[in-house]
Amino acid sequence: NAGVTQTPKFRVLKTGQSMTLLCAQDMNHEYMYWYRQDPGMGLRLIHYSVGEGTTAKGEVPDGYNVSRLKKQNFLLGLESAAPSQTSVYFCASSYEDSETQYFGPGTRLLVL
Amino acid sequence: GQQVMQIPQYQHVQEGEDFTTYCNSSTTLSNIQWYKQRPGGHPVFLIQLVKSGEVKKQKRLTFQFGEAKKNSSLHITATQTTDVGTYFCAGRSPLYGNNRLAFGKGNQVVVIP
């Protein structure tokens, strides 16, 4: 089992560019989450999904979109990147909402 | 505003000493989870506490959930260099928007050899 994987590991964007971050899990988990981590801010939930075909907003959803077309994949899109979106992005998944969240290795994004 | 508060935010601990990190909520939590993130790594689940007054131990780590289910603590004895990292608590409450898990800002621990 690979667990939770994220691609890419690192990316540099110019302001206004778009990109998609991919998260994949092989644990057959229903729930998937996207967080961003900034120094001194902890983990903040961007969007989450409670199952294939569903998405919902988290704490800081503005400027991001997500899709969960397949149960094992959760995509995070930035349509027009801004320097404020420079962060480390973590994907996580869990079998049930109340249970352990398994995190991916993270994607470091730098927006210039 | 921050729903789950962690104190302190930073700690420098001498190797061999004990330390405690605290997690507080203004509302009653249905459960609380603790995660550890090594420098450059990703959060890794440590434990979940559900019952009022619950105490769980993992070797040198002792986790407690308060009687009122509003606070929790992690106590580490005989600190080792492998304990370096950031410890996050994450609480769940029906008042936290759709009962989502709310993470604290973390307690960054530096171990002094």
Interface residues (C-beta under 8 A of the other chain):
Chain A: Y35 G40 M41 G42 L43 R44 L45 Y48 A56 G58 E59 F90 A92 D97 S98 E99 T100 Q101 Y102 F103 G104 P105 G106
Chain B: Q9 S30 N31 Q33 G41 H42 P43 V44 F45 Q48 F88 A90 R92 G97 N98 N99 R100 L101 F103 G104 K105 G106
